[in-house]
Amino acid sequence: MTTSALTTSALTTSPKLSSSVPTGLWLAGRSVEASSGAWFDVLNPATGEVLASVADANAIDVLSALAVASAAQARWAATPPRTRGEILHRAWELVTERAEEFALLMTLEMGKPLSESRGEVAYGAEFLRWFAEEAVRIGGRTATAPSGNGRILVTKEPVGPCLAVTPWNFPLAMGTRKIGPALAAGCTVIVKPAEDTPLTMLLLAQVFAEAGLPEGVLSVVPGLDSAGIVGALMADPRLRKVSFTGSTRVGKILIAQSATHVLRTSMELGGNAPFIVFDDADLDKAVDGALAAKMRNGGQACTAANRFLVHNGVREEFTATLAARLGALRTGPGWESGTELGPIINQTQLSRIAQLVDEAVVAGATVRTGAKAVAGDGFFYAPTVLDEVPADARIRTEEIFGPVAVIEGFDTEAQAIEAANSTEFGLAAYFFTRDLDRSLRVASALESGMVGVNRGVISDPAAPFGGVKSSGLGSEGGSEGIEEYLTTKYIALTS
Ligand code: ADP
């Protein structure tokens, strides 16, 4: 890996973890040790130092969580929707009141700058408020049978105990957008957070207890042996649904495992988002959009722009401006004021990004800025722009998950669409144009679950988030989000 002469600013001492954050497993309404007595370390990615030790769940622990979830299921399903909604609403209020504590915690365990952590608290908490409102709007329908022979009554019921497996990149929001609709629908939930960032979910579980959520309705089981503990749950017939956000590789394993007991599945998997700049685009807006789509979370988002497809007529101007803007970003620990780019989550991811870039450069890519790991403590990579990247370079087909922008040119709209769709993924896509006809035409031609037109950020708790092709199944958020946790029952009535 190449390292730069740049170093992260002589690190100011990291703020300490608040003693109010639970570090045990959250089981049956309290924080407990793992049955094995094992703990694992969670690192601060800005310093590489241990932030906390967290209880390490094993199969026995997660099956205890399933036993309590299963025991609590019928009562929670029978709890009036208004009461379920009020508990969710109270949890939203408590998270909002404690926004600074949640934000600092995410910055410490995940690395994102505090300003972005604050944004995630607002966004993540909003799923609780949104689904508090949806809890009382679960509908059904009734019809007279066409034969005239009786009535068709359609009702919605909670699917039952759910498993939520979440990634490290948005430690709060990836949990709340599963927990919110599940609780609103009347399902109990077990969350298996990512091993890099379990603390935010543990704090959220404590907040839910304060909000009045009955014991056993929500458990949080961090653990290093993710395959073993998730596998134990997937093999148990009491589990009725899995909702996963993470890599396509692991998603496929869970889809295969879900066949054993025919589980409902929601899958938010990898992306390879194209970001298209047409020659009639407002270039200033396109560069602003590119910064947002590429650099939010340091590029560590499944919706992150992965390939910049730029019309050859504006390619040099766009690339030069983007490189100047990215190159000027201030890299450092997320808690320092003025930090615009935090660390990469861990050494493995940092090495992966460096390798993708190094391979492209060796193959002939032009470095417009960056292309270096940052020397010093923690796991930092300089913001990078590459042009003239050979077509067969891995960086053009794999999800980069880091602060690296790869530029490709095109001449016609048809070429841009073909390039955008030439991937097995289909999560997010972005394009910039001033032409309304083209906007509608291109939005419909893109094989993607979500399309941003003249904007680089699309996530919204009120909108259905989800992908097509290898990017996933189902939607999270919006009025669609709660459907993932409901089953349809048909009652044939004759009177
Ligand atoms: P990422 O590449 O973003 O880390 P992963 O798909 O590896 O995504 O991880 C997402 C979540 O899936 C994490 O909570 C992780 O612990 C969990 N996980 C990883 N491997 C497995 C597995 N084999 N079975 C079940 N869960 C897994």
Residues whose N, C-alpha, C, O or C-beta is under 5 A from the ligand:
A	BS01	ADP	V165 T166 P167 K192 P193 A194 E195 S226 A227 V230 T245 G246 S247 V250
